[in-house]
């Protein structure tokens, strides 16, 4: 009986420790994790987030905003080889309808939209436009990565009007 009580106490101690280290979902890995970071230097901003390229292997996506050229670049790091899979590009001046040489003020960050896919949220402060982008394999099945705008809206409104939403692909 004494041996059983020690085993029970030991087992309860292990369980309490697991819960104390982060809870049931953390200990057994049943909760999606959002690992992302942002950084900026001068005219460049970089964000990271997961990209669904292969359902069996998680992939890191890297977003790079180049203020000087008004371009958004994106790539995925291949975990099996540690290599960059090529760069996709979006012209944000055209995408946001900005006049050439306007002093643009972009903010961007990533967020987790599914267990293995993040989205890039980007806004241009002067115009009030807000866009949501994702990155993934090219739809034409060629090698490389593509960036897709999911939605665009304007967070500034005239008095009494609803924000304008622009459907994806328009």
C-alpha positions in Angstrom: 0.0 0.0 0.0 2.9 2.4 0.8 4.4 1.7 -2.6 1.1 2.5 -4.3 0.8 5.8 -2.4 4.3 6.9 -3.4 3.6 6.1 -7.0 0.3 8.0 -6.9 2.0 11.0 -5.3 4.8 10.8 -7.9 2.3 10.7 -10.8 0.3 13.6 -9.4 3.5 15.6 -9.0 4.4 15.0 -12.6 0.9 16.1 -13.7 0.9 19.2 -11.5 4.4 20.1 -13.0 3.1 19.7 -16.5 0.2 21.9 -15.8 2.4 24.5 -14.1 4.8 24.6 -17.1 2.1 25.8 -19.4 -1.1 23.8 -19.1 -2.5 20.8 -20.8 -2.6 22.3 -24.4 1.0 23.5 -24.1 2.3 20.2 -22.7 0.7 18.1 -25.4 1.0 20.6 -28.2 -2.7 20.8 -29.1 -2.7 24.6 -29.5 -1.6 26.4 -32.6 1.5 28.6 -32.0 2.1 32.0 -33.6 5.8 32.6 -33.8 6.4 35.8 -35.7 8.7 38.9 -35.4 9.1 42.3 -36.9 12.0 44.6 -37.3 12.8 47.8 -39.2 15.9 49.8 -40.3 15.8 53.1 -42.2 13.5 52.4 -45.2 13.0 48.7 -44.7 10.6 46.6 -42.6 10.8 42.9 -42.2 8.2 40.5 -40.7 8.1 36.7 -40.4 5.3 34.2 -40.1 4.4 30.6 -41.1 3.5 29.8 -44.7 1.7 26.6 -45.8 3.8 25.1 -48.6 3.9 21.5 -47.5 1.3 20.1 -45.0 4.0 17.9 -43.5 6.7 20.5 -43.0 6.2 23.9 -41.5 7.8 26.7 -43.4 8.9 30.2 -42.4 7.8 33.1 -44.6 9.7 36.3 -44.7 8.1 39.6 -45.8 10.3 42.6 -46.7 8.9 46.1 -47.3 11.2 48.4 -49.3 10.0 52.0 -48.8 12.4 53.4 -51.5 10.9 51.3 -54.3 7.4 50.9 -52.8 7.8 47.1 -53.2 6.7 44.3 -50.9 8.8 41.2 -51.3 8.1 37.7 -49.9 9.9 34.4 -49.7 9.8 31.1 -47.9 12.7 29.3 -46.3 12.9 25.6 -47.2 13.5 23.8 -43.9 14.8 20.6 -45.5 17.6 22.4 -47.3 17.8 25.7 -45.5 17.5 27.6 -48.8 15.4 30.5 -50.0 12.7 29.5 -52.5 12.8 32.6 -54.5 11.1 36.0 -54.1 7.6 37.1 -55.0 6.9 40.9 -55.4 4.0 43.3 -55.1 4.1 47.0 -56.2 2.5 48.7 -53.2 2.4 52.1 -54.9 0.1 50.6 -57.5 -1.7 48.3 -55.1 -2.6 51.1 -52.7 -3.2 53.7 -55.5 -0.6 56.1 -54.2 0.7 59.0 -56.3 4.3 58.6 -57.4 6.9 60.0 -55.0 4.3 60.4 -52.2 5.7 60.2 -48.7 4.2 56.8 -47.9 3.9 55.6 -44.2 3.4 51.9 -44.0 2.8 49.7 -40.9 2.8 46.0 -41.2 2.7 42.9 -39.0 1.8 39.3 -39.3 -1.0 37.3 -37.6 -1.9 33.6 -37.5 -5.0 32.7 -39.5 -4.7 28.9 -39.3 -2.4 26.4 -37.6 0.2 26.7 -40.4 -0.6 29.9 -42.2 -0.1 33.5 -41.3 -1.3 36.6 -43.0 0.4 40.0 -43.5 -1.6 43.0 -42.3 -0.4 46.2 -43.9 -1.7 49.7 -43.8 -0.7 53.0 -45.4 -1.4 55.7 -42.9 -1.7 58.7 -45.3 -4.3 57.1 -47.5 -6.1 55.1 -44.8 -5.9 51.9 -46.8 -5.6 48.5 -45.1 -4.7 45.3 -46.9 -4.5 41.6 -46.0 -2.0 39.4 -47.9 -1.0 35.8 -47.8 1.9 34.0 -49.3 2.1 30.4 -50.7 2.9 28.2 -53.7 2.2 29.7 -57.1 -1.3 29.0 -58.4 0.2 28.1 -61.9 2.1 25.2 -60.2 5.5 26.7 -61.3 8.3 26.6 -58.7 8.5 29.6 -56.4 6.2 31.7 -54.2 3.3 34.0 -54.8 1.8 36.8 -52.8 -2.0 37.2 -52.9 -4.1 40.1 -51.7 -7.0 38.7 -49.7 -8.8 42.0 -49.0 -8.3 45.8 -49.0 -10.4 48.4 -47.2 -10.2 52.0 -46.0 -10.2 52.6 -42.2 -10.9 56.3 -42.7 -14.5 57.2 -43.5 -16.5 60.3 -44.2 -19.0 61.2 -41.5 -21.9 58.7 -41.6 -20.3 56.4 -44.2 -19.2 52.8 -43.8 -15.6 51.9 -44.6 -15.1 50.9 -48.2 -14.1 47.3 -48.8 -12.4 46.2 -52.1 -12.9 42.5 -52.9 -9.8 40.4 -53.5 -8.5 40.4 -57.1 -10.0 43.7 -58.1 
